């Protein structure tokens, strides 16, 4: 399995991204050496695509498949793409506050700690549907790890498209998100332009 091992703050600096979108509360004091240089239209499009891939932890081939799936759906391709990315199980676990970062959420899902509608799901790319109930399995709830996570994510606000019971480590997806509900700083129209060339 391919793993992205690029240091997070370095990648954030390159893409001009706040680490808080990934769940990190660290800050980088360094500045990007290429900050003042003019970027071509293609460069801007590529940066937006890389930003979306980096935020959601998706590699090129699955990202391309998501784009093609979004293109086949009704509505605008860019908005559909962002909704699909937000529906991934690792992203939903992160949004519910059951993990500090998206990478940790991916690990929690991969280690079979998450139940979807009472069944164990260990695929981070599993797409959640409206009405799905996501919870941490009973055996894992007592672990120190989850007590620490609860402390860190206690003040985090969760999106309005989900209901979360933090103490019970349980949440329900009320309905699928719309683009307005997704607070990710990505211009999806540039990604569509890049792929439609």
N, C-alpha and C positions, 0 to 999 in steps of 0.2 A: 504494500500500500504506500502511495506517495504521501509524504508529509512535508509541509512547508516549515522550514526551520529558520527562516529569516527573523532576526531580532525585531520584536514588535515595535519598539519606539523608533528604530531606524526606518522601518517601513512606513510608519505613520508620518514621519518627517518627510520622507520622499514623496508621499502622496498628498501631503498637506492636510492630514486628517487628525482630529482630536482623539487621543487614546481612550477617552471616556466612552466613545461609541462601541468600543470593544470590551468595555467593562474594567479597563485599567485606570487607576487613579494616579498613576505616575505622570510626570511631566518631563519633557526633554528640554534642556537648557540650550542645546546647540541649535544653530539655524541651518537651513538647507542651503548648500553652496550654489545651487542652480535657481534659487528663488526669484532673482530679478530677470532671468533670461526669458525671451519671448518663446512661447510654445506654439507649434503649428496646430492646425485644426485636427489633424490625425493624432497628434500628441495629446491633445485635450480629450479626444474620444477614448484613446487607449488608457489614459489615466483614470477616467471614470469607470471603465470596465475593470481595471486592476483594483480600484478602490472597492467596488462591489464584491469582487471575488475575495479580496482580503478580509473585508468586514464579516462576510458569511462563511469564510474558510472553505471555499469551493475552488477546485482546480479547473483548468481550461475545458476539458472534455465534458464534464457534467454541466458546467456553466453554459456551454454551447447547446447542450441538450435542453436545458431549462429555457434558453432563448427560443429554440425551435418549437418547444411546447407552448410557450407564451404567444408565439406568432400564430399558432393554429387556433388559439382561443378567441372568443369574441372580445371586442373592446380594443383598447390601445395596447400594443405589444409591450412597451416600456413599463406601464403600470402593472400589467399581468406578470411580467418578469419579477418585479419587486414583491408582489403578493406571493408568488411561488416561493421565492427565497425566504420570505418571512414565515411561511407555513412549514418550513423544515422543522423536524422534531427538536434538533439541537438548538435552533433559534428560539422556539417556543419555550423550551426549558429555561433558557437564559432570560427571556422576557418575563417569565413567571417568578424569577428571583431564586430559582433552585440551584443556580450556579453563579459564580462571580464573573466569569468570562465565557465567551462562546466556545473557546477551546476546552474549558473545563466542562461545559455542558455536553460537548461532543464526547468527552471521555466518560462522563456519567452515563450517557446513553449507551456507549460501547461496552461498558462494564455491567450491563443488564440491571441497572438500578431503577429504570423507568418503566412504568406500566401505562399503556394506553387502553382505555376502556377495560381495565382489569387484566390485560394480556401483556406479557413482557415483550418490549420491542427494543432491539439493540442496533437499529439502523439509523444513524444520525440524519440521513436524507429522507426518511419517511415523511410523507406529506400529511399534515393534520387536516381534518375536515371539521366543519362547524358541528358543535355538539359533542366533540370528543372530550373525554375526561383524562387528564394527564396527572399522574401522581408518582411519588417516589415509593418504591415497594416497602412494605412494613418492616422487613428485616434490616433495611438500610437506614430507616428514619432515626434510629437511636445512635448512629455513629457520630463521633465527635466532629467529623468533617462537615456534616450537615448543620450542626449547632454553630460552627464557625461561619458557614455560608449564611445562615439566617442572621447572624450578627452583622455581617458586612452588607447584606442586601436589604436589611430592615427598612431603610429610608427610601429605597428605590421604588419609583412609581411604575406600575404595570399598565399596559395599554387598555383602552376602554373596551376592546373586543374580547377580553377574557375576564373571568371571575377567578380570583385566587384566594385560597385559605392558606396563608403562609405557615401558620403553626402546624397545620395538618399535612403540609407539603402536597397539596392537592389543588388542581385548577381545572376550570372548564373553559373551552373555547366557545364563546357565545355565538359568534359569527366570524366569517373570514374578514380580514382587514382590507380597508381600501387604501389607496396611495396616501391620502391625507393623514391616515392614522400611523403611517410608518415614518419615524423621525430620522431616517438615515440620510446623510448629506451626499446623495448620489443623483446626478442628472441623468436619468435613465434614457432620455431622448438621444443623448450622445452615444450611448451603447447601441441603441437601435440603428443610428446612422452608421456606426462602425461596422455592424454585422450586415447591413443591407447594401454594402458596397459591392 
